[in-house]
Amino acid sequence: MLIDTYGRVATDLRVSLTDRCNLRCTYCMPEEGLQWLAKPDLLTDDEIVRLIGIAVTSLGVEEVRFTGGEPLLRPGLVGIVERVAALEPRPQTSLTTNGIGLRRTARALKEAGLDRVNVSLDTLRPGVFKTLTRRDRHQDVLDGLSAAREAGLTPVKVNSVLMPGLNDDEAPDLLAWAVEHGYELRFIEQMPLDAQHGWKRDGMITAGDILASLRTRFELTPEGDEARGSAPAERWLVDGGPHRVGVIASVTRPFCRACDRTRLTADGQVRTCLFATEETDLRAALRSGAPDEEIARVWKLATWGKKAGAGLDDPSFVQPDRPMSAIGG
């Protein structure tokens, strides 16, 4: 198992397939984009599948989520999903995406074995979407969401980040829309993972702000810790159910004590936390001819050194050098 010194066991693997993205969200990267990883530095499809196979068959990983950057930009995505879904034991598979390419790929991904998707959408207003993402692709995301639902990639979850002065008044409208369309909405506090290092705690929209806004229109009943388990989102029943809304409060209500995640970057680095400043290189082991047993040993050793928490409340907290687009969600 992937166990750390605090007794936490990592059973959820987040795999970044690329650091590239076709949006330029203001809370993630600058308008001009970033210096992308060079192709030789990226894991190949075979290397990705091999590492996931080691995690699933030898290290107890039960869930695999493909992330980016934007994972739909990975040319071999459908084939990777198909090979991972064929592993024994079969892991649960999901994809976090901006949704732009889902209309043309949702059916193929479902047939390959993908179980569900999380789609990022921060606003219902096309103009605000263009301001936030610096791209005029709002309708493409809506079409992608519909395609995912029709393909059976359910439950379709929608991730939203609220930004001061832009979309911070949209929480009730977003929830009403999600309920109407059968999507499960999750609000995510803005995290200090932007490439510009411009994040500031003062003025950020907190979980408390979000819940207060939602309660102006809806009755929210907490599901409680037992229903939550190790999931990052605290969830509430909306007007008695069955619809739910979640809030991921990484900054103001950290959930590190129940964390069950391990992360693999697109260039083959293991990260034990989104906010880690250290990485462990599995790509070098792969390319030097190390057997699966040695790679598993290195991965276990990295997990054993996982810190107790992200340390966001520590005055000495240092934002990671890598932005979210290069880590994977």
VENFENFEN-V734103 format. One record per pair of residues at least 4 apart in sequence whose ideal C-beta (glycine too) atoms are under 8 Angstrom apart, sorted by the first residue. I is the first residue (numbers start at 1). J is the second residue. D is the distance in Angstrom with one decimal. If there is no record, write none. Layout:
# VENFENFEN-V734103
i: (I I)
j: (J J)
d: (D D)
This chain:
# VENFENFEN-V734103
i: (1 1 1 1 1 2 2 2 2 2 2 2 2 2 2 2 3 3 3 3 3 3 3 4 4 4 4 4 4 4 5 5 5 6 6 6 8 8 8 8 8 9 9 10 10 10 10 10 10 10 10 10 11 11 11 11 11 12 12 12 12 12 12 12 12 13 13 13 13 13 13 13 13 13 13 13 14 14 14 14 14 14 14 14 15 15 15 15 15 15 15 15 15 16 16 16 16 16 16 16 16 16 16 16 17 17 17 17 17 17 17 17 17 17 18 18 18 18 18 18 18 18 18 19 19 19 19 19 19 19 19 19 20 20 20 20 20 20 21 21 21 21 21 21 21 21 22 22 22 22 22 22 23 23 23 23 23 23 23 24 24 24 24 24 24 24 24 25 25 25 25 25 26 26 26 26 26 27 27 27 27 27 27 28 28 28 28 28 28 29 29 29 29 29 29 29 30 30 30 31 34 34 34 34 37 37 37 37 37 38 41 41 42 42 43 43 43 43 43 43 43 43 44 45 45 45 45 46 47 47 47 47 48 48 48 49 49 49 49 50 50 50 51 51 51 51 51 51 52 52 52 52 52 52 52 53 53 53 53 54 54 54 54 54 54 55 55 55 55 55 56 56 56 56 56 56 56 57 57 57 58 58 58 59 59 59 61 61 62 62 62 63 63 63 63 64 64 64 64 64 65 65 65 65 65 65 66 66 66 66 66 66 66 66 67 67 67 67 67 68 68 68 68 68 68 68 68 69 69 69 69 69 70 70 70 70 71 71 71 71 72 72 72 72 72 72 72 72 73 74 76 77 77 77 78 78 78 78 78 79 79 80 81 81 81 81 81 81 81 82 82 82 83 84 84 84 85 85 85 85 85 85 86 86 87 92 93 93 93 94 94 94 94 94 95 95 95 95 95 95 96 96 96 96 96 97 97 97 97 97 97 97 98 98 98 98 99 99 99 99 99 99 99 99 100 100 100 100 101 101 102 102 102 102 102 102 102 102 103 103 103 103 103 104 105 106 106 106 106 106 106 106 106 107 107 107 108 109 109 109 109 110 110 110 110 114 115 116 116 116 116 116 117 117 117 117 118 118 118 118 119 119 119 119 119 119 119 119 120 120 120 120 120 121 121 121 121 121 121 122 122 122 122 122 122 122 122 123 123 123 123 123 123 123 123 123 124 124 124 124 125 125 125 125 126 126 126 126 127 128 128 128 128 129 129 129 129 129 130 130 130 130 131 132 132 132 133 137 138 139 140 141 142 143 144 145 145 145 145 145 146 147 148 148 148 149 149 149 149 149 149 155 155 156 156 156 157 157 157 157 158 158 158 158 158 158 159 159 159 160 160 160 160 160 160 160 161 161 161 161 162 162 162 162 162 162 162 162 162 163 163 163 163 164 164 164 164 168 168 168 169 170 171 171 171 171 171 172 172 172 172 172 172 173 174 174 175 175 175 175 175 175 175 176 176 177 177 178 178 178 178 178 178 179 179 184 184 184 184 185 185 186 186 186 186 186 187 187 187 187 187 187 188 188 188 189 189 189 189 189 189 189 189 189 189 190 190 190 190 191 191 191 191 191 192 192 192 192 192 192 192 193 193 193 193 193 193 193 193 194 194 194 194 195 195 197 199 199 200 201 204 205 205 206 206 206 206 207 207 207 207 207 207 208 208 209 210 210 211 211 211 211 212 214 214 214 215 215 218 218 218 219 219 219 220 220 220 220 221 221 221 221 222 222 222 222 223 223 223 223 223 223 223 224 227 228 228 228 229 230 230 230 230 231 231 232 232 232 233 233 233 234 234 234 234 234 235 235 235 236 236 236 236 237 237 237 237 238 238 238 239 249 249 249 250 250 250 250 250 251 254 254 254 254 255 256 256 256 256 257 259 262 262 262 262 262 263 263 263 263 263 263 263 264 264 264 264 264 264 265 265 265 265 265 265 265 265 266 266 267 268 268 268 268 268 269 269 269 269 269 270 270 270 270 270 270 270 270 271 271 271 272 272 272 272 272 272 273 273 273 274 274 274 274 274 275 275 275 275 275 275 276 276 277 277 277 278 280 280 280 280 281 282 282 282 282 283 284 285 285 285 285 286 286 290 290 290 291 292 293 294 295 296 297 298 299 300 301 302 307 311 311 312 313 320 322 322 323 324 324)
j: (9 10 59 60 300 9 10 11 55 59 60 61 262 299 300 303 7 8 9 10 300 303 304 8 10 272 303 304 305 306 304 305 306 257 306 308 257 258 259 260 306 60 260 59 60 61 259 260 261 262 272 303 60 61 62 63 260 61 62 63 65 230 260 261 262 52 55 61 63 64 65 91 261 262 263 264 65 67 261 262 263 264 328 329 48 52 64 65 66 67 263 264 328 67 68 69 71 263 264 265 266 326 327 328 48 66 67 68 69 71 74 77 80 266 37 42 68 69 70 71 73 74 266 34 36 37 68 69 265 266 325 326 36 68 69 70 73 325 28 29 68 69 70 73 98 325 70 73 98 100 135 137 70 98 100 133 134 135 137 28 29 30 31 33 133 134 135 29 122 132 133 134 131 132 133 134 163 132 161 163 190 194 199 193 194 195 323 324 325 33 34 194 195 196 323 325 34 195 196 134 195 323 325 326 41 42 266 267 326 42 267 283 266 267 47 48 51 266 267 268 283 286 48 49 76 79 80 50 51 268 283 286 52 80 264 53 80 83 84 54 286 292 55 264 268 282 286 295 56 61 64 84 87 91 264 57 84 87 292 58 59 292 295 296 299 59 61 64 262 299 61 62 64 84 87 89 91 87 88 89 292 293 296 296 299 300 91 262 89 91 92 91 92 93 94 84 91 92 93 94 93 94 95 96 118 329 71 77 80 81 93 94 95 96 71 95 96 328 329 72 73 74 96 97 266 325 328 73 266 325 326 328 97 98 100 101 77 95 96 97 77 95 97 98 100 101 102 105 101 80 80 81 105 109 82 105 108 109 112 83 112 84 85 93 95 109 112 113 114 86 112 113 87 91 93 113 90 91 93 112 113 114 90 113 91 115 113 114 115 114 115 116 117 118 109 114 116 117 118 153 117 118 120 159 329 101 102 117 118 119 120 144 119 120 133 141 119 120 121 140 141 144 145 148 137 140 141 144 105 144 106 117 119 143 144 145 147 148 140 143 144 146 147 147 109 110 117 144 147 148 150 151 153 111 147 151 112 114 117 151 153 114 151 152 153 153 153 153 154 155 156 157 148 153 156 157 157 158 159 186 141 144 145 148 156 157 158 159 141 158 159 160 161 141 142 145 158 159 160 128 129 132 160 161 162 163 167 128 129 132 138 160 166 167 170 174 170 173 174 177 129 138 167 170 130 136 138 139 131 132 166 167 170 133 136 137 138 141 134 135 136 138 166 163 166 167 137 141 142 143 144 145 146 147 148 149 156 158 181 183 150 151 153 154 156 153 154 156 181 182 183 183 184 182 183 184 183 184 185 186 174 178 183 184 185 186 186 187 188 167 170 174 185 186 187 188 187 188 189 190 167 168 170 171 187 190 205 209 210 167 168 190 205 168 203 204 205 205 209 213 213 174 175 187 210 213 214 176 213 214 216 217 218 177 178 185 179 185 214 217 218 238 245 180 217 181 183 182 183 184 185 243 245 238 243 243 244 245 246 245 246 233 245 246 247 248 207 210 245 246 247 248 247 248 250 204 205 206 207 247 248 249 250 251 252 199 204 205 251 199 250 251 274 324 197 199 251 275 312 317 319 199 274 275 319 320 323 324 327 198 199 323 324 323 325 319 204 319 204 251 251 209 210 210 249 251 252 211 234 247 249 252 253 212 252 213 214 247 215 220 236 247 216 218 220 245 219 220 238 239 245 238 239 240 236 237 238 245 236 237 240 241 234 235 236 237 227 228 234 235 236 237 244 228 235 233 234 235 258 255 258 259 260 235 246 248 250 255 246 247 248 246 247 248 249 253 244 245 246 244 245 246 247 241 242 243 244 243 244 245 243 253 254 255 254 255 274 310 312 312 309 310 312 313 259 273 308 309 310 309 273 270 271 272 299 303 270 271 272 273 274 327 328 268 269 270 271 282 328 269 270 271 279 322 326 327 328 326 328 283 281 282 283 284 286 279 280 281 282 283 279 280 281 282 298 299 302 303 276 279 327 276 302 303 305 306 307 306 307 310 310 320 324 327 329 310 311 312 317 319 320 307 320 318 320 321 305 298 299 301 302 285 286 295 298 299 287 288 290 294 295 298 290 295 294 295 298 295 296 297 298 299 300 301 302 303 304 305 306 311 316 317 317 317 327 326 327 327 328 329)
d: (5.3 7.9 6.6 4.4 8.0 6.5 3.9 7.7 7.8 5.1 6.4 7.3 5.7 6.7 6.2 4.3 7.0 7.0 5.1 7.7 7.8 6.6 7.1 5.1 7.7 7.5 5.5 5.8 7.4 4.0 6.2 7.7 7.5 7.7 7.5 5.9 7.7 7.5 5.9 6.5 7.2 6.9 6.4 8.0 7.9 7.2 7.9 5.6 6.1 4.1 7.9 5.8 5.9 5.8 4.5 6.5 5.1 7.2 7.3 4.6 7.1 7.6 5.1 4.6 7.3 6.8 5.2 4.7 6.9 5.1 7.2 7.9 7.5 5.6 7.5 6.6 5.0 5.5 6.1 7.5 4.6 7.1 5.1 6.5 6.6 6.5 6.3 7.0 5.5 6.7 7.9 4.9 6.8 5.1 6.0 6.6 7.8 7.4 6.8 5.1 4.5 7.5 6.6 3.0 7.1 5.7 7.2 6.1 7.3 4.6 4.1 6.5 7.2 6.0 7.9 7.2 5.2 4.3 7.0 6.7 5.5 5.1 5.3 7.3 5.8 5.1 7.0 4.6 8.0 5.5 5.5 4.3 5.4 7.1 4.8 6.6 5.2 8.0 7.6 7.2 6.2 4.8 4.4 7.3 7.2 5.6 5.7 6.6 7.3 6.0 7.2 7.9 7.3 5.5 7.4 4.3 7.2 5.3 7.2 7.7 5.8 7.2 5.3 6.5 6.3 4.1 6.7 6.9 7.9 6.0 5.2 7.8 7.8 5.8 7.9 7.4 7.2 8.0 6.0 6.4 5.4 5.5 7.6 7.6 5.8 6.9 6.5 5.6 5.8 6.4 5.5 7.1 4.6 7.6 6.2 5.8 7.3 6.2 5.7 5.4 5.7 7.1 6.8 7.5 4.9 5.7 6.2 5.5 7.4 7.7 4.7 7.9 5.4 5.9 4.2 4.9 7.3 6.4 6.7 4.9 6.3 7.9 7.1 6.4 4.2 6.4 5.6 6.2 6.4 6.9 7.2 5.5 6.3 5.9 8.0 6.1 6.2 4.8 6.4 6.6 7.0 7.7 6.5 6.2 7.3 6.1 7.2 7.2 6.1 7.7 5.9 5.4 7.3 7.8 8.0 5.7 7.9 5.8 8.0 5.2 6.5 5.2 5.6 5.4 7.3 4.9 4.0 7.7 7.6 7.3 5.0 7.7 7.2 7.8 5.0 6.9 5.1 6.6 7.3 7.7 6.7 7.9 4.8 5.8 6.3 7.0 6.3 7.5 7.8 5.7 6.5 5.8 4.5 7.7 7.3 5.8 4.7 7.2 5.3 7.6 7.6 4.7 7.0 6.2 7.9 7.8 4.8 7.1 7.4 7.1 7.4 7.4 4.8 7.3 6.0 7.8 4.7 3.8 4.7 8.0 6.9 7.7 7.6 7.6 7.8 6.8 6.7 6.6 7.1 5.1 7.4 7.7 6.5 5.5 7.5 7.8 6.0 5.9 7.2 6.0 6.5 8.0 5.5 7.9 7.1 3.8 7.0 6.0 7.6 7.4 5.5 6.4 7.6 7.5 6.4 7.1 5.1 6.2 4.9 6.4 7.6 6.2 6.1 6.3 7.9 6.0 4.3 5.7 5.1 6.6 4.0 5.8 7.6 6.7 6.1 7.4 6.3 7.9 5.7 6.5 2.6 7.3 7.5 7.2 6.4 5.5 6.2 5.3 5.1 7.1 5.8 4.9 6.5 6.6 6.9 5.9 7.8 4.9 7.2 7.9 7.5 4.5 7.4 7.4 5.0 7.4 6.3 6.2 7.3 5.9 7.3 7.6 7.2 5.1 8.0 6.7 4.1 6.9 6.7 7.2 4.1 3.6 5.9 7.7 5.4 4.8 6.2 6.3 5.5 7.0 4.9 7.1 7.0 7.7 3.0 7.1 5.3 5.4 7.0 4.6 5.1 7.8 4.5 7.9 5.5 6.4 7.7 7.1 4.1 4.8 7.3 4.1 6.1 6.4 7.4 4.9 6.2 4.2 7.9 7.4 6.9 5.9 4.4 5.5 5.6 6.2 7.2 5.1 6.0 6.1 7.0 7.3 4.9 4.7 6.0 7.3 4.5 7.6 5.6 7.8 6.8 6.5 5.5 6.8 6.7 7.2 5.5 7.0 8.0 7.7 4.8 7.6 7.8 5.4 7.9 7.3 5.4 7.4 6.3 7.8 7.2 5.6 5.0 5.3 7.2 7.4 5.6 4.2 5.1 6.5 7.9 7.8 7.6 4.5 5.8 7.8 6.4 5.8 6.4 5.9 6.5 8.0 7.5 7.5 6.5 7.4 4.2 7.3 6.6 6.1 5.9 5.4 7.9 5.9 7.9 7.4 4.0 7.7 7.2 6.8 5.0 7.2 6.5 6.9 6.2 7.1 7.0 6.4 6.7 6.1 6.3 6.5 6.7 6.3 6.4 6.6 6.2 7.1 7.4 6.7 6.2 6.1 4.4 7.9 5.1 7.3 6.5 5.1 7.5 6.7 7.6 7.7 5.0 7.4 5.0 7.1 6.9 4.7 7.7 5.9 7.7 5.8 4.8 7.1 5.1 6.9 5.4 8.0 5.6 8.0 8.0 5.7 6.6 7.2 5.3 6.9 7.5 5.3 7.7 5.5 5.6 4.8 7.1 6.5 6.5 7.7 4.1 7.8 6.5 5.9 6.5 6.8 7.0 5.4 5.3 7.3 6.3 5.2 7.5 8.0 7.6 5.3 6.5 6.8 5.4 4.2 5.3 6.3 6.2 5.9 6.3 4.2 7.0 6.3 6.3 6.0 6.3 5.5 6.0 7.7 6.4 6.8 5.6 6.4 7.2 6.4 8.0 8.0 4.3 6.9 3.9 7.7 7.5 6.3 4.8 7.7 5.8 7.6 7.2 5.1 7.2 5.1 7.3 3.9 7.1 6.1 7.6 4.9 7.5 7.2 4.9 7.1 7.9 4.5 7.5 6.7 7.1 6.3 6.1 7.8 6.7 5.2 5.7 4.8 6.5 6.6 5.3 6.9 7.7 7.2 5.3 6.4 7.2 7.3 7.7 4.1 7.9 7.6 7.3 7.9 4.7 7.6 6.6 7.6 7.3 6.9 5.7 3.9 7.0 5.8 5.5 6.0 7.3 3.8 7.1 5.7 7.6 7.2 6.9 7.1 6.9 5.0 6.4 7.1 7.2 7.3 4.9 6.2 7.5 4.7 3.7 5.5 5.7 6.2 7.0 6.4 6.4 5.7 6.2 6.8 7.9 6.7 7.4 5.5 6.2 6.8 7.5 6.0 5.4 5.7 7.9 7.6 5.1 6.9 3.9 7.1 6.6 7.1 6.0 4.3 6.7 7.6 7.2 7.7 5.5 8.0 3.9 6.5 7.9 4.6 6.6 6.5 7.3 7.0 6.8 7.4 6.3 6.4 7.3 8.0 4.5 6.9 4.3 7.6 7.9 4.8 7.3 5.7 3.2 6.3 4.9 6.4 5.4 7.8 6.9 7.0 5.0 7.0 4.5 6.6 5.5 7.6 8.0 4.1 7.6 7.4 6.0 4.4 6.4 5.6 7.6 3.7 7.6 8.0 6.1 7.6 7.6 7.2 7.3 5.6 6.1 6.0 6.4 7.7 6.7 7.9 6.7 3.8 5.9 7.6 7.5 6.6 7.7 6.4 7.7 6.2 7.0 4.2 7.4 7.9 7.3 6.7 5.8 7.0 7.3 6.0 7.7 7.3 7.5 4.4 8.0 6.5 7.2 7.6 6.8 6.3 6.4 7.5 7.4 6.1 6.6 5.0 2.8 7.7 6.7 3.9 6.6 5.8 7.0 7.2 6.5 4.3 8.0 5.8 7.9 5.9 4.9 7.9 4.9 5.6 6.4 5.5 6.3 6.1 7.2 4.0 7.4 6.8 6.7 5.7 7.0 7.8 7.7 6.2 8.0 4.2 7.0 7.0 7.8 7.7 5.9 7.5 6.6 6.2 5.6 7.4 7.9 6.3 7.4 7.6 3.8 7.1 6.1 6.0 6.5 6.7 6.1 6.0 4.1 6.4 5.2 5.8 6.7 6.8 4.2 5.5 7.9 7.3 6.1 6.5 6.6 6.4 6.3 6.4 6.5 6.5 6.3 7.0 7.9 7.1 7.5 5.0 5.7 7.6 7.2 4.3 5.2 7.2 7.9 6.7)
